[in-house]
Amino acid sequence: MPDTTTTTSPGEYLLIRNAAEKERLEMQFQVWQAHLGYLLHPTIKTHEHMRIADVGTGTGAWLREVAKTLPETCQLDGFDVSDALFDGRLSQVQNISFRLHNILRPFPEDLVGKYDIVNVRLLAVALSSDEWVPAVRNLIALLKPGGRLQWSDCAPQEGVIKTPSGVTPVHTKRMMEMFHKMLAALGKTPEVHRLLDIFQQCGLVSCEEEILTFEKPKVRDDLNLTIANVMAHGLAAAFELHKLEGIQSEQQITEMRDGVLDDLRTTDCFFSYDVHVVLGQKPL
Ligand SMILES: C[S@@+](CC[C@H](N)C(=O)[O-])C[C@H]1O[C@@H](n2cnc3c(N)ncnc32)[C@H](O)[C@@H]1O
């Protein structure tokens, strides 16, 4: 695991940003939609002149799909600390924009108090335990009074492998253990459990949380592949940034991932994890 002499920097992102990760994010987006069934929680009301932000937008898949459900009079703005994953084709869509921004820094004055809805999905491997509160405060600043914050995330360390046949998927167990240890050692603790409290503590009202277990058989193969790849992409990013005990090369990570795919093919094991959707409203 990480050499104890290495330290993480604020907001250090433990995933790679390349074509393979773009593809993984798109597949993961479809898996999430198959489980959630909505882009905006059904309690969030929409109207014709909304301004919506998606922070940590990645490829922009969420914005792309939300745009299809709302009139063009709604403005949809994506923010990310990097533009490496963003799908450039979305820049052609008239009411979608993209801006570089780090969630850990206050947003520019011209954006403060301008948004009806702020959405966040999956920042668990980006934020260390002490970074969730400042991130939520920065997001709240974007909202108009009465605006809604929707944050959906998971605790990667708590993902499990289920083995109905009782056959032990040895490669998968080993890689999961390595991935979980790496995240914990680099400070990416599972803060999603505290998110509802953080929303309340930061002054949001009408807060609620929905927890769903992701393991639907109809998207199981895709979910399995996204998890095998997230472990490989996470370990590759951590290996590039830090020394990792027990890992000497990226090739070794690729071989571990192939071992997981082999387990998935030869046993009836599958991955499962819980997703938390946390909602809050800025007081009027
Ligand atoms: C796991 S991806 C999720 C992308 C997208 N929300 C989705 O659900 O497909 C996390 C995204 O957050 C971005 N990110 C990481 N750290 C960030 C930060 N400090 N501020 C803003 N975005 C960040 C990454 O660049 C990446 O695009």
The ligand as a Gaussian input file, in Angstrom:
#p B3LYP/6-31G(d) Opt

LIG

0 1
 C      -16.033000       9.576000     -10.987000
 S      -16.127000      10.984000     -12.022000
 C      -17.883000      11.239000     -12.089000
 C      -18.287000      12.042000     -13.281000
 C      -19.802000      12.254000     -13.442000
 N      -20.357000      13.026000     -12.348000
 C      -20.517000      10.941000     -13.601000
 O      -21.354000      10.610000     -12.742000
 O      -20.239000      10.249000     -14.587000
 C      -15.609000      12.343000     -10.980000
 C      -15.398000      13.649000     -11.729000
 O      -15.124000      14.650000     -10.743000
 C      -14.065000      15.465000     -11.209000
 N      -13.383000      16.057000     -10.055000
 C      -12.449000      15.467000      -9.267000
 N      -12.050000      16.321000      -8.328000
 C      -12.736000      17.480000      -8.515000
 C      -12.739000      18.744000      -7.868000
 N      -11.935000      18.973000      -6.832000
 N      -13.552000      19.711000      -8.341000
 C      -14.351000      19.479000      -9.422000
 N      -14.388000      18.295000     -10.070000
 C      -13.582000      17.309000      -9.625000
 C      -13.193000      14.531000     -12.014000
 O      -12.349000      15.243000     -12.911000
 C      -14.228000      13.657000     -12.692000
 O      -14.615000      14.210000     -13.907000

